[in-house]
Amino acid sequence: MKKTAWISTMATSVALMSVLTGCGAPSSDNRTSSTGATPSAGGPTLVLATSADYKPYEFHDTSSGQDKIVGFDMDVANAIAKQLHFNIKVEDMDFDGLIGALQSGRADFVIAGMTPTAERKKSVDFSDVYYQATNIVLTKKGHAVKSLDDLKGETVAAQLGSVQETAAKAIPGVKVESLNTIPNVVQEVVTNRAQAAVIEDTVAKGYVQNNPSLQINEIPGVKSNGSAIAFPKGSKWVSKFNTAIEKMKQDGELQQLADKWFSGQK
């Protein structure tokens, strides 16, 4: 996703590290798109809002000659749509505009590797968690980060509106560089404009595979946090999605999709 926060547990370093997880009518929806799937015939059409810069959760694929938004989250959404007999229209926007899209009625649900934090729950409702992941610190090779103290005095990049941004801002003594997209966050590290970035592990692995100058730093004691689907407050779809998610967990479909998209990242 993306992208599960540290800010709620800053009392101790262990608690702080435990929330290095997860991967939020857009404020700047300059990436709005309607590229998406319609997996069922008939039934209502629901608008799915996402931020398609979060490979392998959701990203643009042009290999077929067409611009399609694909990824783990898209497959999860399509599987749920098939169960519940609705069609999907996908809208791509900046992550920090996703919750606003739900509040303004421009989207029916958001799937974007989003962590159901207490702060976000004030604005939207969430489904049950459908995937667990952990955040890491991404740096250039040779810059080992073994504890949060190693980041003091450095610039740390993170995605605007994400729990990673909240986590980065909670690290004492760092300057946080907030950017709209994950590729821009990673580029800050590659070009040495930032010494580190806070990113979800499943997302970071793909970037490290494609850029040997980067390395993943796992902080001891970091716990996992989950991704859930967000809805407008009071949405009738929450319980229906939860039933579909539980079925996918029980019959192994969720695990199959995770294996499809994440096994190559390991």
N, C-alpha and C positions, 0 to 999 in steps of 0.2 A: 505496500500500500504503500497505500500506505499507508501509505503510510494516516499504535498505539499510536501523571507527569512528575518530573523531579520536584517541581515547585511545591507539590503538596507534601513532600517528605524531606524537606531540607534540614530537619533537626539534626540528623546524623548523616554521615557520608554513606553508610550502608543503606539507609532508607532512601537517600537521594539516588544512589545508583540503582535501586530497585525499580525506578521508573524510567530508566533509559530505554523506554520501549514505545512501540506502537507507531503509527503514523496516524482541514477542517473544511440569490440573486446577487452573484459575485460582485465584489467591489471593483474588480477590474477583469471582467470576463472576456478579455480579448482573444481567448482561445475557444470561444463557443463553437460547438460543432454539433451536428446531428447524425454523425456516423455511428451506426449501431446495428443491433440485430433485432429481428422480430420473430422470436422463436415459436410463437403459437398462432394458429389461425383463429380469427375471431377474438372475442374478449376485449377488455379495455386496454388502452395503451398508456403505460406509465412512463414518465420522464425520469430517467436515471442520470443524475449528475455525478461527474467524476473529474479527476485531474490526471489526465493521461500522460504523465511524465514520470511514472513510478513503476518502471519495469522491475519484476515481472507481474506486478499486480494489474496495471493498466498502462498501455503505451500504444503509440501509433505504429502500424505495420503497413508498409507500402510495397511489400515484396510481390504482391499479386498485381501490381499496377494500379490498385485502388488504395485510398487511405482508409484503413479500418482500425478501430480501437479494439485491441485484443488483450488477453492476459488472464491471470488467475481470477481476479474479481469479475471480469466479464463472463467467464465460464460459470462462475458461481451464480451470477445474476441470471444468466440464460437457463441454468438448470432449475432455479426457483421459478422462473417465468413458465417453464414447461410444466412444472407441477401445478402451479396455481392458475394456469391458462390466461396469461396476459401477455401483451406485446410490449416491447421496449423501444424507447427513443432515447438515445444517448446524447447528453450535452457535456462537452468538455470545457472546463474553466479552471481558473487559478484555484488552488487548494483553499486559500483563505476566504474564498467567496462561496464555498459549498453550503455552509450552514445558512448563510443569508438566502441562498436559492430556495432552501426548504421553507424558511420563514416567510418569504415573499410569495410562495405558491408557484414558483417557476420550476420546481422539481418535486417529484413524489417520493423519491428516496435517493440516498447517496451511498455509493459503495466506492471506497477509495483508500483502503487500508487504514481506516480511521479508528482511533482508540476512543472508547466511550468514557471520557473523563468526567469527573463531577461537574466541572465548569460547563462542558458541552451539554450535559444532561439538563442544565437549566434552560436551554434553548430548544433542544430537540429530543425526541425519543430514540432509543436504540434497540436493535434486535439483540438476541443472544450473540455471544462471541463465536465467530466461525473460523478464526485462525489465530494462533499464538506465534509471536516472534519477539526478538530482543534487539535493542539498539546497540550500536557499537560506535567507536570513535575511528573515523577514517583519517589517515595521515599519509604523507609521503614515506617511502621506505627509508629506514634509518632514524625515523622520529618515533621512538617507542613511547606509548602512553600506558603506564601501568597503574596509575591512579589519577583521580581528578586534579590533584595538586600539580601534576605535570603540565597542566594546561594553563596555569596562572601566567598572566601577561601576554597570552597569545590571542590571535583572532580565530574564532570558531564560527564556521558557516552552518546554516540550517535552513530548512524550508519555512517560509513565512506562513504563520497560522498553524503550524504542526506542533505536536507534543515534543518533537525534537527541538524546536525553537524554544519552547518553554523550558525544556531541560537544559539547553545551552545557556539560557539567561540565568539559570539558577546556579551555575558554576561560578564560584567566587574568583574574581580577578581576571575575567576574560572579556574580550570585546566580541560581541555577537554580530555577525553579518547575516542578515535575513534576506533570502532571495525567493522568487516566486516558484522556481522549478528545481527539481533534483539535479538535472544536468548542469545547471548553473552553480548549484552548491558544490558539486564535485569539481567543476572547472576552477573554482576558487582555490581548491587545494592543489590541483594539478599545476596551476600557474603561480603558486606560492603567495597568492593574495590573502589566503587564510592558511594557518598552520594545521588546522584540523576541521572536521565536520562531524556532526552527529547525524547518523543515518541508520535505518533499520538494517539488520544483518542480511536478510534475504535480498534486499536491494543492493547493498554494498558489494556483495559477492560478485554480482554481474559486472560491476565497474572494475573491480580488482582483476577479474579474469581478462578484461579487455585492456587494462592499463597496468603493466608490470611495475610502474613507478609507485603504485599505491599499496598500502597495507591496511589490514583490519586490526584494530586493537580492542580486544575483549577485556572489559573491566571485571575483575573477580567479584562475585556476589551479586551481579546484575540478574534480576528476575525477569521473567517474560510477562508480556502484557498482550492483550488481544485486539483484533480488528472486529468491528461490528458494523452493521448497516444502520444508517441514520434516517429518520423520518420526521415529518412535521409533528409537532405536539398533538397527541390525540389521534394519530393516524390509525385507521382500522386495519392497516396492513401489517402492523407489528406482530400480532399474534399469528397471523397466517404465515409470515416469513419464518417465525420461530418454529412452527410446525414443519415447514419445508426443510429448514436447516437441520433440525433434529433427525428427520428421515435420512438426509444426506450423510449425517454422521453415523447413523445406525447401519445403513446399507453399504458404507464404505465409499460413497461417491465423492465426498469431500476429500478424503485421503487420496483418492485416485487423481483428483484435480491438483492437489498439492504436490503429489509426486511428479505429475506432468510438468508443472511450472517451476518447481523449486529443486528437484533432484539434480538438475544440470547446474545449479548454482553452487552446489556443495564442493 
